[in-house]
Amino acid sequence: MADVFLEVRRVSKAYEGVQALNEVSLSIGAGEVHCLVGENGSGKSTLIKCIGGVVTPDSGQIVINGRVHEHLQAIDAIREGIQIIYQDLSLYPNVTVAENISLNQFVERRASFVNWAEVRAIAARGLAEIEEDIDLDSLVQNLSVAKRQVVAITRSLTQGAKLIIMDEPTSAITRQDVDHLFSVIARLKQKGISTLFISHKLSEVFEIAEVVTILRDGKAVGDFPASELDDQKLTFLMTGRNIQYTPYRFPREKQQQAPLLEVRNLSRRGHFHNVSFSLWAGEILGLTGLIGSGRTELALALFGLNPPDSGEILLGGKPVRIRSSEDAVRLGIGYLPEDRLTQGLFISQSIGDNIVITVLKKLLGFLRLLDPGRMRKTEEGWLDDLKIKAPSVRVRAWSLSGGNQQRVVLAKWLATKPKVFILDGPTIGIDVASKSNIHEIIRALAEQGIAIVVISDEIPEILHSCNRVLVMREGRLEKEVPDAAAVGEAEMLSLVSGKLEHGVARS
Amino acid sequence: MRTRMSPAVTAGLLRRNEFYLLLVIVVFSLAITIVNPAFLTVENMFDLIRSSAGMAILAVGFFVVLLSGGIDISFPAVAIVAQYITVNAIIALGVDNLWLAFAISSAIGIAFGAVNAFFISFFKVPTFIVTLGTMNIFHGAMLEFVGTKAINAGQLPNCFKGFGLADILSLHRADGSTYGLSVFFLVLVGVILVTWVILKYTVLGRVIYAMGGNMEAVKRSGFNIRRTQFFIYCYVGLLASIMGIIHVSLIRYSNATYIIDSELLHVIAAVILGGASILGGSGTLTGTLLGVVMISILEKNLVLLGLSSYWQQFFVGLMIVLGVSITHIQKRIQNRRSLALTRE
């Protein structure tokens, strides 16, 4: 660590009596790649906001480049070269790449007129600086999430960033794109630009970080060189307890019985081609592949949201037609969507309303009107069953943590008593402790006899929670891994990315 | 990449809403011309410009609001109130001057816009609700405090009548009588140019686009959103007040109780048809103007096809529904493409 660029000195911040940050200190050197980890509610976002001058700490100092700030304002932080890239990236989807990169600069300069040649020049220079090539004239809404990130990073860079703070940049991109993002961060490092990187994925922390700061309950547990940490130790420091993974076993002999769900030669042009597989009751089947491999498209087909052009789906041995989500629910298929905030929850409604929405028809009483007593009973039953941490079922969904929100979505689907339950990215953006809790719930459901499909990008998640794995690539079923416990992470990774040409026959 | 460029460019053109709208306008115009050759004459075109210039100016204003992610339905009320007060003021003052009329009218329009912007930017009330309320406040207050008596052509000051008759270009018919291109055209061109420069070459204009795309991101960039909102709603108010003067000069009659309802519908239809998104952030000035042309032709020329004027209402409604549906279907097709394999 050469020169210290940023130093946070004993910063505290309380919100309505809750101590979000308690005397947290942190220091980041110039060109350092620093990682900030901690569970949800550990104070990560508050800390970032303090550094960015968006939130004023109750006490403590923030020292940037040797200058001490007691009351750092957002505009000062920007002038000092601190740029925060929020999870939503703060881009303008409806305008071009060039303008997205340059517009804020014109705003900052308080310019009245836009010079289009300069807009392009700034953007082109910025992209060249991190050796990226993106069409300046394409609209941001037509880019992949990974490219949008590059645009956001380039924008920070052109605004004179010395420290770029990225809030969970890897939660919505594929493994390949993560690698690419890391190479961009490495290039930033060469230019002496520091990165503060927030992640939930422990493997990534080790891959990229030089120094890791761990927060727990608003306190800094400490700064650790990444080389001194491993998975176990980091998890322990974050949560204060040890979390053990045991692979999920599904008795082989049960596969002799008739499968619950059978898919035969399912195709949809441009999405997936000639996919066949079987799913047994009580199984947890992993479905993985890169984004664009057809895995989400296939799952949506099983739930009626992306009907196939040809092929057959059999449920309990009988051919079924699933042309809409209504059909799917009637047949006992549940689907937990990838994006719980927009597709899984009615975010501004109560937990209770969210839970019973799928089963309203079963809760009719007198005159076929909704029976409030039975509704309340159902709602509270699920709150208990899934251990959702909330004072009552009347609490609005947005006020819950990610893990608890996901449990509400789970409850909503479990209330329909599904026979087949498809979970798309069940732990995206959820911290380690809640994550293992959700894995436990999934496992318990399988043990009750529900046939489960888990879709995920995260190789460890797939390997730890599934008994069997299907790997998709370029719309085809690339490989079936019959025993998830028997393959390693590296091997799985190469299968997914297609770097291994001839199967797994090396173990 | 390079080999795919040229089909991509053609596809871009084919995906442009403006292209299809232009096509429909051409086909429709040809159809009318076949039935009634009087349609495609310079005289009829000049007439169309004279009678539609006001609507086009309103449409430009409405487009700017829509672009920013807002909506303003108070503009017809602003236009009529500004007009009626101005005409009364000019009569009362006894100064028969068009410039003074524009000055009074603009001041009223901008003031009303500022009232809208005040509620929108300070209390964060949804723009539709604010303008629904203020349009009734403006109109109601005027009826109570200024009066309800209509002003007919005889009472109307000469400056308005003169403005309505002024031509920037005169042509002779076969029989020697003249017809011409109204000075309204000049006003409209001015409005279009100013708006175009604002939207394309000022930071303010680009921020209006950005606001329609991602309001939150604009806030984080440190831009003064309040000031932008004041600009937007005052600008619409100003354009509405200009339209008010054009309107009275054209029909030589100012009726306080007359709210230009159909004008509201037509303006919304034109802008939506022109491809602007109701959700903000996308659309072009060219599209808006083509939308105005389409609606104007429908409005003024169905009679030439031998249809009763009641059909006009029917078709304008149909245009709104069709216009929005087509834009949404295009979006859905694009989404489906992006859900499909996106390898590069």
Contacts between the chains, C-beta under 8 A, distances in Angstrom:
chain1	res1	chain2	res2	distance
A	74	B	222	7.1
A	75	B	222	6.3
A	78	B	222	7.3
A	86	B	220	7.6
A	88	B	216	7.3
A	88	B	217	7.9
A	90	B	214	6.8
A	90	B	216	6.8
A	90	B	217	3.7
A	90	B	220	5.3
A	90	B	221	7.6
A	91	B	214	6.6
A	91	B	217	6.4
A	92	B	209	7.3
A	92	B	210	4.5
A	92	B	213	4.0
A	92	B	214	5.1
A	92	B	217	6.1
A	92	B	218	7.9
A	92	B	281	7.7
A	93	B	213	5.1
A	93	B	214	6.5
A	93	B	281	7.5
A	94	B	209	6.6
A	94	B	212	6.5
A	94	B	213	3.7
A	94	B	281	3.8
A	94	B	282	5.1
A	95	B	206	7.5
A	95	B	209	5.7
A	95	B	210	6.5
A	95	B	213	6.2
A	99	B	206	6.6
A	103	B	203	7.7
A	103	B	206	5.7
A	103	B	207	7.5
A	103	B	210	6.3
A	103	B	221	7.5
A	104	B	221	4.5
A	104	B	222	7.8
A	106	B	203	4.8
A	106	B	206	7.5
A	107	B	203	6.2
A	107	B	207	6.9
A	107	B	221	5.4
A	107	B	222	6.6
A	107	B	223	4.8
A	108	B	221	7.7
A	108	B	222	6.7
A	111	B	203	5.4
A	112	B	202	6.0
A	112	B	203	6.1
A	112	B	204	7.5
A	113	B	201	5.5
A	113	B	202	5.5
A	113	B	203	6.8
A	114	B	200	7.7
A	114	B	201	5.5
A	114	B	202	6.4
A	114	B	203	5.7
A	114	B	205	7.6
A	114	B	206	5.6
A	116	B	201	7.9
A	142	B	338	7.7
A	144	B	342	6.6
A	270	B	340	4.1
A	270	B	341	6.1
A	271	B	339	7.5
A	271	B	340	5.6
A	271	B	341	7.2
A	291	B	342	7.6
A	292	B	341	5.0
A	292	B	342	4.8
A	292	B	343	5.8
A	294	B	341	7.0
A	297	B	339	6.5
A	297	B	340	7.4
A	306	B	339	7.5
A	474	B	341	7.0
A	474	B	343	7.2
A	475	B	341	6.0
